[in-house]
Amino acid sequence: MRRKGIPTTRSGSRIRRRAVWLTRRELEVLGLIATGTKNREISEALSITEGTVKIHVHNILSKLGVTSRTGALAKALADNLVSM
């Protein structure tokens, strides 16, 4: 279900736009990370290379101040950047 004004990932996880320091693509990647999607699957879903996904993941971790995908998910949920 798509709600007006709140973008969703292809998997349906809603993405909050409050995270203005993350790019739209980083928010898309973060939403897919939240669903447990692997880098290769993210690259296929977004039609980008796996290397580009890794760059996005690196940027997300850096901007959120965490060192793992699990940490990014915990921070994203705490800050209402994604909902499940």
ABEGO torsion letter per residue (X at the ends): XBBBGBBBBAAGBBBBAABAABBAAAAAAAAAAAAGBBAAAAAAAAGBBAAAAAAAAAAAAAAAGBABAAAAAAAAAAAGABBX
